[in-house]
Amino acid sequence: MKYVLVLLLAMVAMLDSVSAQKVFSVDAAYQADVKIFVVDAAYQADLLVFKVDAAYQAEKNEGLWFFVDAAYQADKKVFFVENAYQADLLIYFVDVKYQAKWEEAAKKHLMY
């Protein structure tokens, strides 16, 4: 019975953590969960990101990001690096919501 309860609690915690992509940009690399570099073209990116206008519009781990005002509100804290080789994740900001997607599924775990 204990095992089932622990398993259910873990599943609820995981579902809550993937329910949105609320992101906060930190001031230093050591504060970040993920280091990010913004590339010049979509074909260079691991993830195509669309910035949504409200937190409820950010959905799962599909590249729909909402930038929050405080670190405690964020699902992930990110730091934007100056060079691609410093980054964990290469992103490209797209203009329309339907273009947001993962190009490199192997790095999807970085945003969970």
Buried (B, 14 or more C-beta within 10 A) or exposed (E): EEEEEEEEEEEEEEEEEBEBBBBBBBEEEEEBBBBBBBBEEBEBBBBBBBBBEEEEBBBEBBBBBBBBEEEEEBBBBBBBBEEEEEBBBBBBBBEEBEBBBBBEEEBBEBBE
